[in-house]
Amino acid sequence: MEFIMSELEHYDREIYELDERIGRLALICGADLSRSSVLVGLVKGQFDVCTHQKDLSKPKLMELRGLLMIKHKVEEECINDFGLEYFNRLLADQDLRLSNRGFSPGTLTDIK
């Protein structure tokens, strides 16, 4: 039971930290992560989907791209390990925590 709680806390912390960093980078470069076309563009390295791409250096844009891909992998592992129901609860908790930090509700947790 202790191992399961440790793993749950691991996913919670990891996803939160990814969302927080992704959110900061997205805000700086003007990436509307609620739009799937922007997400696809970023993952493909098409940074012109950002309205302020010049405000973020190429390495930071690449970091944003990499973090989005890592987040997808972590979420996939979480769903495989604990199921969709737990994952949805985790996202709801993340959304609340991030909105308390100033991010728009659903902006980061709706990334799929």
Phi, psi and omega per residue, in radians:
M1 nan -0.689 3.138
E2 -1.102 -0.688 3.114
F3 -1.086 -0.734 -3.137
I4 -1.106 -0.764 3.121
M5 -1.106 -0.681 3.108
S6 -1.089 -0.751 3.120
E7 -1.155 -0.711 3.103
L8 -1.079 -0.790 3.123
E9 -1.122 -0.613 3.108
H10 -1.063 -0.872 3.131
Y11 -1.096 -0.744 3.139
D12 -1.018 -0.889 -3.119
R13 -1.145 -0.785 -3.089
E14 -1.119 -0.791 3.141
I15 -1.159 -0.705 3.118
Y16 -1.072 -0.819 -3.122
E17 -1.132 -0.688 3.072
L18 -1.092 -0.831 -3.133
D19 -1.045 -0.721 -3.113
E20 -1.115 -0.806 -3.137
R21 -1.202 -0.771 3.094
I22 -1.012 -0.756 -3.130
G23 -1.074 -0.747 3.130
R24 -1.117 -0.812 3.137
L25 -1.115 -0.717 -3.131
A26 -1.134 -0.682 3.110
L27 -1.105 -0.746 -3.117
I28 -1.116 -0.747 -3.060
C29 -1.617 -0.033 3.095
G30 1.310 0.617 3.117
A31 -1.591 2.042 3.108
D32 -1.474 1.630 -3.044
L33 -1.263 -0.077 3.070
S34 -1.414 -0.145 3.134
R35 -1.780 2.124 -3.102
S36 -1.087 -0.564 3.132
S37 -1.121 -0.573 3.090
V38 -1.224 -0.763 3.120
L39 -1.050 -0.822 3.141
V40 -1.078 -0.773 3.114
G41 -1.035 -0.791 3.129
L42 -1.081 -0.798 -3.134
V43 -1.103 -0.597 3.105
K44 -1.389 -0.079 -3.137
G45 1.435 0.298 3.117
Q46 -1.622 1.471 -2.995
F47 -1.351 -0.056 3.074
D48 -1.213 -0.126 3.051
V49 -1.277 -0.204 3.113
C50 -1.546 2.291 -3.110
T51 -1.293 -0.333 3.133
H52 -2.259 0.744 -3.047
Q53 -1.011 -0.483 -3.126
K54 -1.259 -0.261 3.116
D55 -1.413 -0.079 -3.119
L56 -2.264 2.289 -3.122
S57 -1.148 2.783 3.125
K58 -0.966 -0.779 3.096
P59 -1.054 -0.618 3.126
K60 -1.255 -0.635 3.052
L61 -1.111 -0.700 3.098
M62 -1.155 -0.622 3.077
E63 -1.090 -0.796 3.107
L64 -1.006 -0.811 3.110
R65 -1.011 -0.859 -3.130
G66 -1.096 -0.717 3.137
L67 -1.138 -0.650 3.084
L68 -1.098 -0.689 3.129
M69 -1.225 -0.690 3.094
I70 -1.119 -0.746 3.139
K71 -1.029 -0.752 3.112
H72 -1.031 -0.769 -3.130
K73 -1.135 -0.766 -3.141
V74 -1.108 -0.757 3.119
E75 -1.098 -0.725 3.115
E76 -1.070 -0.759 3.106
E77 -1.117 -0.718 3.131
C78 -1.076 -0.792 3.121
I79 -1.098 -0.753 3.135
N80 -1.133 -0.655 -3.095
D81 -1.384 -0.643 -2.985
F82 -2.209 -0.121 3.080
G83 1.662 2.814 -3.073
L84 -1.182 -0.619 -3.126
E85 -1.074 -0.846 3.112
Y86 -1.086 -0.763 -3.110
F87 -1.038 -0.757 3.125
N88 -1.104 -0.668 3.077
R89 -1.140 -0.726 3.119
L90 -1.060 -0.753 3.125
L91 -1.120 -0.685 3.109
A92 -1.101 -0.729 3.090
D93 -1.124 -0.743 3.131
Q94 -1.074 -0.763 -3.123
D95 -1.023 -0.770 3.117
L96 -1.107 -0.814 -3.137
R97 -1.084 -0.749 -3.125
L98 -1.218 -0.655 3.109
S99 -1.157 -0.547 3.049
N100 -1.173 -0.358 3.114
R101 -1.652 0.049 3.046
G102 1.838 -0.035 3.098
F103 -1.442 2.590 3.113
S104 -1.144 2.390 3.128
P105 -0.979 2.327 3.068
G106 1.405 -0.144 -3.078
T107 -1.103 -0.768 -3.088
L108 -1.719 -0.612 -3.073
T109 -1.337 -0.237 3.095
D110 -1.503 0.007 3.108
I111 -1.169 2.190 3.138
K112 -2.206 nan nan
